[in-house]
Amino acid sequence: MNLKQITGIYFSPTGNTKTAVETITGQIPGGKEYLDLTDPGKRPDYHFMENEAVVVGVPVYGGRVPATAAERLRKLHGRKTAAVLVATYGNRAYEDALLELKLIMQKQGFCPVAAAAVPAEHNIVRSIATGRPDKADRKKMKQFGREVGKRFWELASNYRIGDLQVPGKRPFRKFHGVSLKIKVGSSCRNCGTCIRMCPVQAISRTDARVMDTERCITCMRCMKVCPTGARKINTMVLLAVGHKLKKVCPERKEPEFFI
């Protein structure tokens, strides 16, 4: 299958999914484009043809594709377009996320041909899987990307792509977000960085110290981009969450690939 273009697409509030998608996409022969679905604002519908492929990545929230990401993925429209699925997760479990991502992409006209589940630094408790995806993870993702490229080369056409099998089961369990809330300290200069970069515009357009806690998805992007470190989660609450998570995911998880 001769591909005209490969587009890496990601919803990546803290950057780890972006890293995974770019690492895999970079190993597939063909012209490259990248599409970031993270930033707020209106988007057009994006259309992809049979002679293209996409590498689509999302983080895992509560074993699911984040609702915000799912909504934005529905702006993508394929025409039997080959798709590589990528889910990054905080070293606990990705549960049904790959299956959900597969079903979303199929409904949008894409043909999933391969998938990856990649451990990444936990977006809330950063002491879990710190620094991942690391050098060893990137090496495995690059090898996977090369194997995907070989798979594309061997396919005579998109119509020969079979039904990719990935872990997961239906019905998907409900996920109502996490109860952790971000507090803003006195070091906030109201510079507007978090306001511009919040994926769901949960921060007041005029005062960065005012948040819509119902709209916030606790993606932690505002904390990551704040230049003064003014945005935080209560230390004792964070320690309690970290202690609980370390009990259920003490060992290092390795990337899993499906092709």
MARBA-124331 format. One line per 10 residues: number of its first residue (from 1); their letters; for each residue x, y, z of N, C-alpha, C. Coordinates in steps of 0.05 Angstrom, whole numbers. Example, Ala and Ser with C-alpha at 12.3 -4.5 7.8 and 13.67 -1.06 7.14 Angstrom:
<recs>
1	as	264/-114/156/246/-90/156/264/-66/156 ~ 257/-45/142/273/-21/143/258/1/157
</recs>
This chain:
<recs>
1	mnlkqitgiy	17/-24/0/0/0/0/18/25/0 ~ 15/41/-20/31/65/-23/18/89/-10 ~ 29/98/13/16/119/28/27/146/20 ~ 8/164/15/15/192/8/24/207/32 ~ 10/203/55/16/219/79/8/204/104 ~ 23/208/125/16/197/152/12/221/170 ~ -11/222/183/-17/244/202/-17/234/230 ~ -1/245/247/-1/239/276/-21/258/289 ~ -40/246/303/-62/262/316/-63/255/345 ~ -65/275/362/-64/269/391/-80/289/407
11	fsptgntkta	-91/279/429/-102/295/451/-83/291/474 ~ -67/311/481/-45/307/499/-40/330/518 ~ -56/333/540/-54/355/558/-26/359/570 ~ -12/337/578/14/339/591/37/331/573 ~ 32/324/548/53/319/529/62/291/525 ~ 54/272/542/64/245/539/52/230/515 ~ 27/235/510/14/222/487/26/233/461 ~ 31/259/461/44/272/438/71/258/432 ~ 87/253/453/112/240/450/109/212/438 ~ 90/197/448/85/170/438/77/170/408
21	vetitgqipg	58/188/402/48/189/374/71/198/355 ~ 86/218/363/107/228/345/129/207/342 ~ 135/192/363/156/171/362/148/149/342 ~ 123/140/344/113/119/326/111/129/297 ~ 98/152/294/94/163/268/120/168/253 ~ 140/176/267/166/182/255/179/159/242 ~ 171/134/249/184/110/238/169/99/214 ~ 146/110/207/130/100/184/138/116/159 ~ 146/103/138/154/117/114/131/133/102 ~ 137/157/92/117/174/80/118/202/91
31	gkeyldltdp	105/220/78/104/248/87/89/250/114 ~ 97/269/130/87/271/158/72/297/162 ~ 50/296/176/36/319/186/27/312/214 ~ 22/333/230/13/329/258/-11/347/264 ~ -29/336/279/-54/350/286/-58/348/316 ~ -58/371/330/-61/372/359/-90/378/366 ~ -104/360/379/-132/364/387/-135/374/415 ~ -113/382/428/-113/389/456/-124/417/461 ~ -114/436/446/-121/464/451/-151/470/448 ~ -161/489/463/-190/496/461/-196/510/435
41	gkrpdyhfme	-221/514/430/-229/529/406/-244/511/386 ~ -257/524/367/-272/510/347/-253/498/326 ~ -260/475/315/-244/462/295/-262/455/271 ~ -249/455/247/-264/445/224/-265/414/225 ~ -280/402/207/-279/374/204/-254/367/187 ~ -240/345/194/-216/337/179/-223/312/163 ~ -215/311/138/-221/289/121/-196/275/111 ~ -195/249/112/-172/233/104/-180/213/83 ~ -162/208/64/-169/190/41/-157/162/44 ~ -162/145/24/-153/118/25/-123/115/24
51	neavvvgvpv	-110/134/10/-81/132/7/-66/147/30 ~ -80/151/52/-68/163/76/-70/144/99 ~ -56/151/121/-58/136/146/-56/156/169 ~ -68/149/192/-66/166/215/-56/149/239 ~ -42/162/257/-34/151/282/-47/168/303 ~ -67/156/318/-84/172/335/-79/164/365 ~ -72/184/381/-66/178/409/-82/194/429 ~ -89/180/451/-104/193/473/-93/182/499 ~ -95/198/521/-89/188/547/-112/172/558 ~ -108/155/578/-129/139/590/-138/153/616
61	yggrvpataa	-164/158/618/-175/169/642/-196/149/653 ~ -190/137/676/-208/118/688/-214/94/670 ~ -194/86/655/-198/63/637/-212/69/611 ~ -218/95/606/-233/103/583/-219/124/566 ~ -229/128/542/-220/151/526/-233/176/539 ~ -217/197/545/-229/221/556/-252/231/539 ~ -274/240/552/-298/249/537/-291/272/518 ~ -273/290/527/-266/312/510/-251/303/485 ~ -233/283/489/-219/272/466/-238/258/447 ~ -256/242/458/-276/228/441/-292/248/424
71	erlrklhgrk	-300/269/436/-316/290/422/-300/301/399 ~ -274/306/403/-257/318/382/-249/298/361 ~ -248/273/369/-242/252/348/-265/250/328 ~ -288/258/336/-311/257/318/-310/279/297 ~ -290/295/298/-285/315/277/-268/303/254 ~ -259/278/259/-242/264/239/-260/246/222 ~ -255/247/196/-271/230/178/-252/216/159 ~ -254/189/159/-237/173/141/-253/161/119 ~ -239/153/99/-251/138/76/-235/113/72 ~ -241/93/90/-225/69/91/-196/76/97
81	taavlvatyg	-191/96/113/-164/105/119/-152/88/141 ~ -128/78/137/-115/62/157/-109/78/182 ~ -112/65/205/-108/80/231/-91/62/250 ~ -72/75/263/-57/63/285/-67/76/311 ~ -74/60/330/-86/70/355/-65/70/377 ~ -64/91/393/-45/94/415/-59/103/440 ~ -56/89/462/-66/97/488/-43/98/508 ~ -40/121/521/-20/123/542/-34/123/569 ~ -21/110/589/-35/107/615/-14/108/637 ~ -23/117/661/-5/122/683/4/97/699
91	nrayedalle	12/76/685/24/52/696/5/35/713 ~ -22/42/713/-41/25/727/-53/5/707 ~ -71/14/690/-84/-3/670/-97/14/649 ~ -98/4/625/-112/19/604/-140/8/599 ~ -147/-14/612/-173/-26/612/-187/-26/585 ~ -208/-10/581/-224/-12/556/-217/10/536 ~ -196/26/542/-191/50/526/-184/43/496 ~ -168/22/491/-161/16/464/-186/7/448 ~ -203/-9/461/-227/-19/448/-245/5/442 ~ -248/23/461/-265/46/457/-254/64/434
101	lklimqkqgf	-228/68/434/-215/83/413/-220/70/385 ~ -217/44/385/-221/29/360/-250/34/349 ~ -270/31/367/-297/34/358/-303/62/349 ~ -292/82/362/-296/110/354/-285/114/326 ~ -260/104/321/-247/109/296/-262/93/273 ~ -271/69/279/-286/54/259/-311/69/251 ~ -325/80/271/-350/95/265/-344/119/248 ~ -320/130/250/-312/154/234/-301/147/207 ~ -301/121/200/-293/113/173/-264/104/171 ~ -251/98/193/-223/89/193/-221/59/196
111	cpvaaaavpa	-199/48/187/-194/19/190/-170/15/208 ~ -174/8/234/-151/4/252/-134/-20/243 ~ -108/-15/241/-90/-36/231/-70/-44/252 ~ -66/-28/273/-47/-34/294/-54/-16/318 ~ -43/-25/342/-49/-9/366/-26/-12/386 ~ -24/8/404/-3/8/424/-15/19/450 ~ -7/6/473/-14/17/499/13/23/513 ~ 17/48/519/44/57/528/42/69/556 ~ 56/58/576/57/71/602/70/98/601 ~ 59/117/617/70/144/617/68/155/645
121	ehnivrsiat	84/175/650/83/188/676/55/196/683 ~ 46/188/707/19/194/716/15/224/716 ~ -7/233/704/-11/262/702/-17/276/728 ~ -27/261/748/-33/273/774/-11/267/794 ~ -4/241/798/17/233/816/42/227/800 ~ 58/247/797/81/246/778/103/228/788 ~ 102/219/813/122/201/823/117/172/813 ~ 94/168/800/88/142/788/96/143/759 ~ 113/124/751/123/122/723/137/148/715 ~ 152/160/733/165/185/728/183/183/703
131	grpdkadrkk	180/203/686/197/205/662/190/187/639 ~ 169/172/642/160/154/620/140/169/602 ~ 141/161/576/157/141/563/187/148/563 ~ 203/129/572/232/134/575/247/122/550 ~ 273/121/552/290/112/530/282/84/521 ~ 278/66/540/271/39/534/244/37/520 ~ 225/54/530/198/54/517/200/65/489 ~ 215/86/485/218/98/458/230/78/438 ~ 250/62/448/262/42/431/241/22/421 ~ 224/13/439/203/-6/432/182/7/414
141	mkqfgrevgk	176/32/418/156/45/401/167/49/373 ~ 193/55/371/205/58/345/205/32/329 ~ 210/10/343/209/-16/330/181/-22/321 ~ 161/-15/338/133/-19/331/126/-3/306 ~ 135/23/305/130/40/282/142/28/256 ~ 166/16/258/178/4/235/162/-21/226 ~ 151/-36/245/135/-59/239/109/-51/226 ~ 97/-29/235/73/-18/223/79/-10/194 ~ 102/4/190/109/11/163/112/-13/145 ~ 123/-34/155/125/-59/139/98/-70/133
151	rfwelasnyr	80/-69/153/53/-79/149/39/-63/127 ~ 42/-37/127/30/-20/106/41/-28/78 ~ 67/-33/77/80/-41/52/69/-67/41 ~ 63/-85/60/53/-112/51/24/-112/43 ~ 8/-93/53/-20/-92/46/-25/-84/18 ~ -41/-99/3/-47/-92/-25/-66/-67/-26 ~ -84/-66/-6/-103/-44/-5/-115/-42/23 ~ -129/-20/29/-142/-17/55/-164/-38/59 ~ -175/-47/37/-197/-66/39/-188/-94/49 ~ -162/-98/51/-151/-123/61/-144/-121/91
161	igdlqvpgkr	-149/-98/103/-145/-96/132/-166/-111/147 ~ -158/-130/164/-177/-146/179/-187/-132/204 ~ -200/-146/221/-211/-135/246/-190/-137/267 ~ -178/-114/274/-157/-113/294/-168/-121/322 ~ -156/-140/335/-165/-148/362/-148/-134/383 ~ -162/-120/401/-149/-106/423/-164/-113/449 ~ -151/-111/472/-165/-117/498/-187/-97/503 ~ -206/-106/520/-228/-89/528/-254/-104/526 ~ -274/-93/540/-300/-106/539/-322/-85/542 ~ -345/-92/532/-368/-75/534/-389/-89/552
171	pfrkfhgvsl	-407/-73/565/-408/-44/564/-386/-31/579 ~ -378/-7/570/-356/7/584/-367/18/611 ~ -350/17/630/-359/27/657/-359/57/657 ~ -376/68/673/-380/97/674/-355/109/688 ~ -347/132/678/-325/147/690/-335/176/693 ~ -336/185/718/-347/212/724/-325/232/732 ~ -300/226/725/-278/243/731/-267/238/759 ~ -248/254/768/-236/251/794/-245/275/811 ~ -245/271/837/-254/292/855/-233/312/863 ~ -208/308/854/-186/326/861/-191/353/848
181	kikvgsscrn	-186/374/863/-189/401/852/-163/417/854 ~ -158/433/835/-134/449/833/-138/475/847 ~ -119/482/865/-120/508/879/-99/527/867 ~ -105/552/869/-86/572/858/-74/588/881 ~ -47/589/882/-33/603/903/-28/632/897 ~ -16/645/917/-11/674/915/10/681/894 ~ 26/662/885/46/668/865/35/671/837 ~ 9/667/833/-4/670/807/-2/699/799 ~ 9/704/775/12/731/764/-10/738/744 ~ -29/719/741/-51/723/721/-40/729/693
191	cgtcirmcpv	-19/713/686/-5/718/660/-22/708/637 ~ -41/690/642/-59/681/621/-50/655/607 ~ -27/644/615/-17/620/601/-37/597/605 ~ -46/592/629/-65/570/634/-92/576/621 ~ -99/601/620/-125/608/607/-124/600/578 ~ -103/607/564/-100/601/536/-99/571/530 ~ -87/556/549/-80/528/543/-99/507/555 ~ -118/516/572/-137/497/584/-153/484/561 ~ -152/458/558/-167/445/536/-197/449/536 ~ -208/454/559/-238/456/561/-247/484/570
201	qaisrtdarv	-228/503/571/-235/530/579/-249/531/605 ~ -237/517/625/-249/516/652/-239/539/669 ~ -222/556/659/-210/578/674/-222/604/663 ~ -229/622/682/-240/648/674/-223/662/654 ~ -235/675/634/-220/688/613/-206/713/623 ~ -214/723/647/-202/748/657/-187/744/683 ~ -192/723/698/-179/719/723/-171/689/726 ~ -145/683/724/-136/656/725/-141/642/751 ~ -148/657/772/-153/645/798/-181/634/800 ~ -198/640/781/-226/631/782/-229/607/762
211	mdtercitcm	-239/585/773/-242/561/756/-271/550/757 ~ -279/539/735/-305/525/734/-299/495/741 ~ -303/488/766/-295/461/774/-313/439/762 ~ -336/446/752/-353/427/739/-342/421/711 ~ -331/441/698/-321/437/671/-293/425/671 ~ -277/430/692/-249/420/693/-249/390/691 ~ -230/379/675/-227/350/672/-202/339/687 ~ -190/356/703/-166/349/719/-145/337/701 ~ -140/349/678/-120/338/660/-92/347/668 ~ -90/367/686/-65/377/698/-48/394/679
221	rcmkvcptga	-60/401/657/-44/418/638/-38/445/650 ~ -57/457/664/-52/484/675/-29/483/695 ~ -27/461/711/-5/459/730/22/456/715 ~ 22/441/694/46/436/679/57/461/665 ~ 39/478/655/48/501/640/51/526/657 ~ 42/526/682/43/550/698/73/558/703 ~ 81/582/695/109/590/698/118/595/726 ~ 99/599/745/107/605/773/100/582/792 ~ 89/560/781/81/538/799/59/545/818 ~ 42/563/810/21/573/828/-3/553/830
231	rkintmvlla	-5/536/812/-29/518/811/-21/491/823 ~ -35/482/844/-27/458/858/-52/443/868 ~ -47/417/875/-67/401/889/-58/398/918 ~ -76/399/936/-69/397/965/-49/374/970 ~ -27/380/983/-5/361/987/-14/336/1001 ~ -30/338/1022/-39/315/1037/-57/297/1020 ~ -75/310/1004/-92/295/987/-76/280/966 ~ -56/294/955/-39/282/934/-23/258/945 ~ -14/261/969/1/239/982/-17/214/986 ~ -42/220/994/-61/198/999/-67/184/972
241	vghklkkvcp	-71/199/951/-77/187/925/-53/171/915 ~ -29/183/919/-5/169/910/-1/143/925 ~ -6/142/951/-4/118/967/-23/96/957 ~ -47/104/950/-67/85/941/-59/74/913 ~ -50/92/896/-42/83/869/-18/64/869 ~ 1/70/887/25/53/888/19/25/898 ~ -3/22/913/-11/-5/921/-22/-21/898 ~ -35/-8/879/-48/-23/857/-30/-24/832 ~ -9/-8/831/9/-9/808/38/-6/816 ~ 48/-25/833/75/-22/843/97/-29/823
251	erkepeffi	91/-48/805/112/-57/786/112/-40/761 ~ 134/-41/747/137/-26/721/121/-42/700 ~ 102/-28/687/88/-39/665/104/-34/639 ~ 102/-52/620/115/-48/595/96/-42/572 ~ 105/-29/551/87/-24/529/76/-49/516 ~ 52/-49/507/40/-71/493/32/-63/465 ~ 37/-81/446/32/-75/418/14/-96/405 ~ -3/-87/387/-21/-105/373/-21/-99/343 ~ -16/-119/327/-13/-114/298/-21/-139/283
</recs>
